[in-house]
Amino acid sequence: MGKVSLDDLRRELAELEAEEARLSAVRDRLHHQIDFGFETETSRTREREISDERRRVHDRIDSLRKLLRERQAV
């Protein structure tokens, strides 16, 4: 498998950052519902799913940023 270009890594990073922002907005809305008394089992479950997915996306973002720093330092 060939090396992935810096442009490809930057593009993936931008896509993941946009996805993280989208997930954060959904999570914020769910927190608002939960905090103001509109909590349901479904909203709690959905909040947990969104938080877990956001964490996975953020971990990938951190990995890509590290890889970009390493590749740019070469």
C-alpha positions as CSV (number, residue, x, y, z in Angstrom):
1,M,0.0,0.0,0.0
2,G,1.4,3.4,-1.0
3,K,1.9,6.3,1.4
4,V,-1.1,8.6,1.9
5,S,-0.3,12.2,0.8
6,L,-0.4,15.1,3.2
7,D,-3.3,16.6,1.2
8,D,-5.3,13.4,1.7
9,L,-4.6,13.5,5.5
10,R,-5.6,17.2,5.7
11,R,-8.8,16.4,3.7
12,E,-9.7,13.6,6.1
13,L,-8.9,15.8,9.1
14,A,-11.2,18.5,7.8
15,E,-14.0,16.0,7.2
16,L,-13.6,14.6,10.7
17,E,-13.6,18.0,12.2
18,A,-16.8,18.8,10.5
19,E,-18.3,15.5,11.7
20,E,-17.2,16.2,15.2
21,A,-18.8,19.7,15.1
22,R,-22.1,18.1,13.8
23,L,-22.0,15.4,16.6
24,S,-21.3,18.1,19.2
25,A,-24.3,20.1,18.1
26,V,-26.5,17.0,18.3
27,R,-25.1,16.2,21.7
28,D,-25.6,19.8,23.0
29,R,-29.3,19.6,21.9
30,L,-29.7,16.3,23.8
31,H,-28.0,17.8,26.9
32,H,-30.3,20.7,26.7
33,Q,-33.4,18.4,26.6
34,I,-32.1,16.3,29.4
35,D,-31.0,19.3,31.6
36,F,-34.4,21.0,31.2
37,G,-36.6,18.1,32.2
38,F,-37.4,16.5,28.9
39,E,-35.3,13.4,29.5
40,T,-36.5,10.1,28.2
41,E,-34.8,6.7,28.1
42,T,-34.4,7.2,24.4
43,S,-32.7,10.6,24.8
44,R,-30.3,9.2,27.4
45,T,-29.4,6.3,25.1
46,R,-29.0,8.5,22.1
47,E,-26.8,10.9,24.1
48,R,-24.6,8.0,25.1
49,E,-24.4,6.8,21.5
50,I,-23.5,10.3,20.2
51,S,-21.0,10.9,22.9
52,D,-19.3,7.6,22.1
53,E,-19.2,8.3,18.4
54,R,-17.9,11.8,19.0
55,R,-15.1,10.4,21.2
56,R,-14.1,7.9,18.5
57,V,-14.0,10.7,15.9
58,H,-12.0,12.9,18.3
59,D,-9.5,10.1,18.8
60,R,-9.1,9.8,15.1
61,I,-8.6,13.5,14.8
62,D,-5.9,13.4,17.4
63,S,-4.2,10.6,15.6
64,L,-4.3,12.4,12.3
65,R,-2.9,15.6,13.8
66,K,0.0,13.7,15.3
67,L,0.7,11.9,12.0
68,L,0.6,15.3,10.2
69,R,3.0,16.8,12.6
70,E,5.4,13.9,12.2
71,R,5.1,13.9,8.4
72,Q,5.6,17.6,8.2
73,A,8.7,17.5,10.4
74,V,10.5,15.2,8.0
